[in-house]
Amino acid sequence: MTDEVVRFSEADLAEFKEIILKKIEKAQNDLDLIKSAYMNDLNNGTDDTSPTFKAFEEGSETMSKEANSQLAIRQEKFIRDLKNALFRVENKTYGVCKVTGKLISKERLKLVPHATMSIEAKNLQR
């Protein structure tokens, strides 16, 4: 009986690393956009309009800030997950399902590079 190590080749890991780095860069740019929209405190010029309209504007602005805050939180989690995936690439444990111990399909990892479980394991959770 052999204790064969299950992992991707160096070439595969290099390819995944490149995919992850590109995704991190794009995600960080998206996060910066979300944060700049959230921090935007421009006056919409409603000072001289009716109080009712101004109240609607302020309510809409509050809802928009809450939505942007939620988007920013999700984006930060996505970036953290991608950085964790990058760490697994460096450790050569990337792409190994944390439930089954088998390799996650390359197709899945190309679509969801921060995946830690195979489709088989995800289906077992249901």
N, C-alpha and C positions, 0 to 999 in steps of 0.2 A: 504494500500500500504506500502510495506517495502522497506527500503533503504539497500538492501543486498550488502555488500562489496564483490566485485569480486576480488579474489586473490587465489594464490596457498596455499596449506597447508604448515605447518612448515617442514614436511618431504620432500615435493617436493622442497621447497626452499633450504633445506640443500643439496639435491641431485644436484640441479642446481649450487649451490655454489661450490661444489666439481668439477663439470664439468668445470666451468669457471676458477677456480684456476689452474686446470691442463692445460687448454688452454693458460692461461696467461704465465705459466712457459715455455711451449713449444714455444710460440710466442716470448718470451723474449730471449730464447736460439737461436732461428732462427735469431732474430734481431742482436744478438751479433755476429753470424757468418757472416751475411751480412756486418755489420760494420767493422769487422776485415778484410774481403775481400776488402772492400772499402778503408780502411786505409793502406792496404798492399802496401808498396812502394818499393818492392824488385826490384832490377835490373834484367832484363831478359837476360842480357848478350849479348846485341845486339851492344855493343860498337865497336866490331871489324868486324861487318858485313857491307854489302853495305848500303849506305845512303837510297836507295829506300826501302829496307826491314825494316830499322829502322823507316822510316816514317810510313809504314804500321803498325808496332808494336805499335808506339805511338798513332796512330789513333784508333787502336783497344782497347788500354788501356783506352783512353778517353771515348770511347763508353761504355766500360765495367763499368767504374766508374759512368757514367751517369745512366746506367741501375741499378747498385747496389744502387745508391742514390734514385732512384724511388722506388725500392723494400723496402728500409729502411723506406721511408716516408709512404708507404702503411702499412708496418708492425707496425710502431708506431701508426698509426690511428687505426689499428685492436686492438692493446693492449689498447689504450685509450677507444675504444668502449667496450671492455671486462671489463675494470675497471668500466666504467659507469654501465654496467650490474650488476656488483658485488655491486655497490652502491644501485641499485634498489632492489637487493635481501635483503640487510640490511634494506632498507626502507619498505620492503614487498609490493613493487609496481611492482616487476619483473613479466614479462610475461603478462602484461595487455597492449593490443594494444592501442597505443596513438591516433588512429583514431576512432576505434569503441568502445573502452572501454571494449571489451570482452577479455577473456583469449586467448592467442596465444596457439596453440596446442603444447602439450608436445613434439611430434615428431619433430616439427619445431625448438623448442628451444634446443633440444638435438643436432640437426644438426647445427643450427645457434644460439648459446646461447646469442649473443648480439642483436638479432632481437628486434625491437620495434614495429613492425606492423605485423598483421596477414596476411595470404595469401589473404584473402578477401580484406583487406585494400590495399595491394600491387597491386592487380588487378584493384582496383578502380582508381589508379594513372595513368593507361595506357590510 
